[in-house]
Amino acid sequence: MNRHTKADVLRAGIAAPSADNSQPWQFAWCGDDLDLRIDASRSGRVSDTRYVLSDLAAGACLENMIIHARSLGYVADLQTFPHPGDELWVARIRWHRDPEGDQPEPLAGAIDQRHTDRRFPWSGPITTETQTRLNARARQIPGQRLYWPRTPRERKAALNVIRQAETLRFRSPTLHAELFSSIRFPVGWHAACEEGLAPAALAVEPPLRPVFQALRRPAMMTMLNRLGAASVLGWRSAYLPIRLSPGLCLLVIPSTARSDVLAGGRALQRVWLEATLNGLSVQPYAAAGVLGLGFVSIEPVLQGALSRLGSALIDLCESGYGLVFLRLGYARSALRGRSGRRALASFGALP
Ligand SMILES: Cc1cc2nc3c(=O)[nH]c(=O)nc-3n(C[C@H](O)[C@H](O)[C@H](O)COP(=O)(O)O)c2cc1C
């Protein structure tokens, strides 16, 4: 691989999604071998205990690189978690020329278009053919699958679990602090930022913006929680957008082993790219699945709520671990302004 191709592959990698736009990736080249590591300074916060969110983001980054490289005629020999003693070292990728030459890779065209859309309402329907295409993308990564709540009872159960998890993010002082620390209020309500969440990306209605901004203060949140603010926020951030969107599915991973979470990130990215090619808008909801795994430790009084989330998810998807919900639908207009990324050089040594 020449320098130009290497930089191109990394650029595809960092276009991947990451929780709170944390971009927890680090790269190092050794000849044509590329090491992907989790950036210790951008990972390991309370929701990222055991690196669940970072492994998902690393999987998505890895998949973008594999897809892009394949479109340039390279295949990857992948070794995941190559050194058990080094928990941040996620993968070593050995690139070599594909003996079959350049392969058509339709997903590559969606890498730069894919984005998170938090607006609503969205229209539908999402046809069975589209669902079949998304299911097939998830299954291309062994062990991974999508679960679609179909009956009104299943949909209601899924909605409840997401709403409860989103409510907890405002009820728990620990989760509240984590959530608001990733929002870059100083950039204002119109600009993008190169790391973290720009307020503009959150789709908060203009009249509610001052209230939302005031909620970043723990004392204010605690006071308003006495009046039920967390429930209202859970309803606004999850229940309402999902009710007003035609599609909801859940990425289910076979076990909580880190290699399966990483593979889950790869499947998530394939599904998201396919959805983009199909003109669908996507918003992930990760709180329910991540909190339900049981690795996150918050205030003892709320710990029971976390275990109930885990049990509700297990009941919902029967086998495996439901990790990330995806809200899907067709938006009326293209999204203006996209989340930024840091400069490529900040992810480690350039090729
Ligand atoms: C593991 C993971 C979890 C995420 N969880 C949420 C979430 O709960 N709610 C949400 O609105 N976006 C969520 N996102 C989307 C990220 O915030 C988004 O990818 C990031 O801000 C970059 O923006 P982009 O996807 O438009 O490139 C998640 C993304 C990943 C990879």
The ligand as an SDF file (V2000), in Angstrom:
LIG
                    3D

 31 33  0  0  0  0  0  0  0  0999 V2000
  -21.7870    2.5990   19.9300 C   0  0  0  0  0  0  0  0  0  0  0  0
  -22.5730    3.8260   19.5570 C   0  0  0  0  0  0  0  0  0  0  0  0
  -23.5900    4.2550   20.3890 C   0  0  0  0  0  0  0  0  0  0  0  0
  -24.3380    5.3860   20.0520 C   0  0  0  0  0  0  0  0  0  0  0  0
  -25.3790    5.7600   20.8530 N   0  0  0  0  0  0  0  0  0  0  0  0
  -26.1850    6.7760   20.4920 C   0  0  0  0  0  0  0  0  0  0  0  0
  -27.3380    7.0810   21.2480 C   0  0  0  0  0  0  0  0  0  0  0  0
  -27.6580    6.4020   22.2380 O   0  0  0  0  0  0  0  0  0  0  0  0
  -28.1070    8.1130   20.8380 N   0  0  0  0  0  0  0  0  0  0  0  0
  -27.7980    8.8560   19.7350 C   0  0  0  0  0  0  0  0  0  0  0  0
  -28.5340    9.7840   19.4110 O   0  0  0  0  0  0  0  0  0  0  0  0
  -26.6920    8.5840   18.9890 N   0  0  0  0  0  0  0  0  0  0  0  0
  -25.8860    7.5620   19.3350 C   0  0  0  0  0  0  0  0  0  0  0  0
  -24.7840    7.2500   18.5770 N   0  0  0  0  0  0  0  0  0  0  0  0
  -24.4440    8.0600   17.4200 C   0  0  0  0  0  0  0  0  0  0  0  0
  -23.2090    8.9320   17.6920 C   0  0  0  0  0  0  0  0  0  0  0  0
  -23.5270    9.9800   18.5790 O   0  0  0  0  0  0  0  0  0  0  0  0
  -22.6890    9.4660   16.3430 C   0  0  0  0  0  0  0  0  0  0  0  0
  -22.2180    8.3820   15.6050 O   0  0  0  0  0  0  0  0  0  0  0  0
  -21.5640   10.4730   16.5060 C   0  0  0  0  0  0  0  0  0  0  0  0
  -22.0340   11.6410   17.1140 O   0  0  0  0  0  0  0  0  0  0  0  0
  -20.9450   10.8340   15.1390 C   0  0  0  0  0  0  0  0  0  0  0  0
  -21.9250   11.3440   14.2840 O   0  0  0  0  0  0  0  0  0  0  0  0
  -22.2480   10.6850   12.8720 P   0  0  0  0  0  0  0  0  0  0  0  0
  -22.8330    9.3160   13.1320 O   0  0  0  0  0  0  0  0  0  0  0  0
  -23.2590   11.6120   12.2480 O   0  0  0  0  0  0  0  0  0  0  0  0
  -20.9700   10.5900   12.0860 O   0  0  0  0  0  0  0  0  0  0  0  0
  -24.0410    6.1110   18.8670 C   0  0  0  0  0  0  0  0  0  0  0  0
  -23.0080    5.6520   18.0330 C   0  0  0  0  0  0  0  0  0  0  0  0
  -22.2880    4.5140   18.3730 C   0  0  0  0  0  0  0  0  0  0  0  0
  -21.2280    4.0040   17.4510 C   0  0  0  0  0  0  0  0  0  0  0  0
  1  2  1  0
  2  3  1  0
  2 30  2  0
  3  4  2  0
  4  5  1  0
  4 28  1  0
  5  6  2  0
  6  7  1  0
  6 13  1  0
  7  8  2  0
  7  9  1  0
  9 10  1  0
 10 11  2  0
 10 12  1  0
 12 13  2  0
 13 14  1  0
 14 15  1  0
 14 28  1  0
 15 16  1  0
 16 17  1  0
 16 18  1  0
 18 19  1  0
 18 20  1  0
 20 21  1  0
 20 22  1  0
 22 23  1  0
 23 24  1  0
 24 25  2  0
 24 26  1  0
 24 27  1  0
 28 29  2  0
 29 30  1  0
 30 31  1  0
M  END
$$$$
